[in-house]
Each structure stands twice: as C-alpha cells, then as structure tokens.
Amino acid sequence: MTDGVSKSGNIFTRRILDASRYSSQGLRACFRHEEAFRVEVILALVLTPVALWLASSGIDLVLLFGSMLIVLIVELLNSAIEAVVDLQGGERNELAGRAKDQGSAAVMLSMAIFFFAWAAVIWQRFI
C-alpha cells in the first residue's frame, strides 16, 4: 500500500532526476558547440587550484569561485539566446541582432565582475 507521502516523494525524486538530466544535456551541448564556453570551462579548471591557494578566507573563496561561475552561467544564457535567434533563419533582423549583442554585453559584464573580484583578492593578499 502506498500513501500520499511516498507518491509525492517519488514525483519529487523524478522531477529532480529529470531536471538533472536536462541540465547535464545543456552543459554538454554548450561545451560541444560553443568555443567560448569551452575556453571558460578550461580556464575555470586551471584557476581552481590558484583560487584555493590565493584565498585567505571563505569569503575570498566565494568571490573567486562565484565570479568564475557567474561567467559560465551568463555564457550558458548567452548561448541559449544565440541558439534561439539562429533558429529564426538567415535573414538579418534588427531585434535578433540586438538580442545577440545584449547577450554578448552580459558576458562582458560578467567578465568584469570576475576581473574585479580576482583583482581585489590579489590586491588584498599581496599589496
């Protein structure tokens, strides 16, 4: 006999598993098709040990890792915008171009956050 808790627990588990699968598919697709995302992932992997060495507190770690994750998140969103815009076709469209430019600007701003966070931690550590 199943009760309502078991059934809702199974639904919750199924939703978590489905969401995890979709997220993994999205990460793999972006890595496979977007060079910028691949470069940013590789940089994040290279910078991870540097961040662990550089950080002198938990807050430093959050700043360093958080700023890397923000760049990756914004790149994922920008890639999604570009994919949807490209679905429209080859003809030039002002709104499509604006959407791509704004997505690119968001990536640039996320990289500014990254550079400022890393510069602040480096400054604090060495200067």
N, C-alpha and C positions, 0 to 999 in steps of 0.2 A: 504494500500500500504506500502510495506517495502522498505527501502532504504539500501544501502550497509553498512552504519554505524550500523544499527540495526542488520543486519545479522552478521557482523563481531563481534559485541558486544555479540551476542548470542553464537557464536563459541568460543569466548574468555571465556565467563562465563562457557560454557560446559567443556572446557579444564581445567579450574580452579577446577570445581567441580569433574571432573574425577581424576585429579591429587591428590586432597584432599582425595578422596575415596581410591585410591591406596596406598597413604601414610598411611592412617589410618589402612588399611589392613596389611601393612608391620609392623607397630608398634605393632598391636595386635598379629600378628604371631610371632614376635620376643619375645614379652613378654610371650606368651603362651609356646613357645618351647625352649627358651634359659634361663637357670637359671642365668647365669652371667648377662644378661640384666635385669632380674627381680631384682636382688640384687642391681645393679647400679641405677635403677629407684627408688627403695625404699630408698637407700642412698641419692639420689638427693632430694627426697621429705623431708627426715629428715633434710638434710643440708640446705634446702632453708631458713627456719627461722633463722638458725645460720648465714647464709650469710647476710641476711638482718640486723641482729644485729651487725655483725662483720664489715661490710663495713662502712668506714667513708667518702666515696666519690662515685660518679658514676663510676669512673674508677675501684675502688675496686669491685663494684657490677659486672661490666663487666668481670673482671678477675675471680671472684668466680663462677658466673653463666656460663660464657663462657667455663671455664675449665671443669665444670660438663657436659655441652652439648657436648664438644669435645669427652669426654669418651663415651657418649651414641651414638654419631654419628659413631665413629670408631667401637664400638661394633656392631652396626647395619651392617656396611660394612663387618666386620669380619664374622658375622653370615651368611650374604649373600654368601660370598666366601665359607664358610664351606658347606652350603646347595648345592651349585653348584658342589663342589668337591665330596660330598657324592652321588650326582646323578650318578656319574660315575660308582659306584658299589663298591663291597667289596674288590677287588683286590688291592694290595699295588702298589702305583705308586709314584716314586720319585718326580715328579712335583706336584702331588696332596699334598703330604706331605709338600713340600716346600711352596706351596700356603697357607696351613693351618698355618704353622709355622710363615710365614711372616705376616699373618693377626693377629696372636697372638702377635707378636712383635709390631705391630702397636697399639694394645690395650695397651700393656705395656708402650709404649712411651706416649700415650695419658694420661695414669695414672700418669706418671712422670710430665707432664705439670700440671695436677690437683694438685699434691702434692706441686710442686714448687710455683704455684700461691697461694694456700692456705697458705703455709708457709710464703711467702712474706707478705701477708696481715696480718697474725697473728703477724709476727715479727714487722711490722710497727705499729700495734695497741698496742702491749704490751711491746715491748722491746725498 
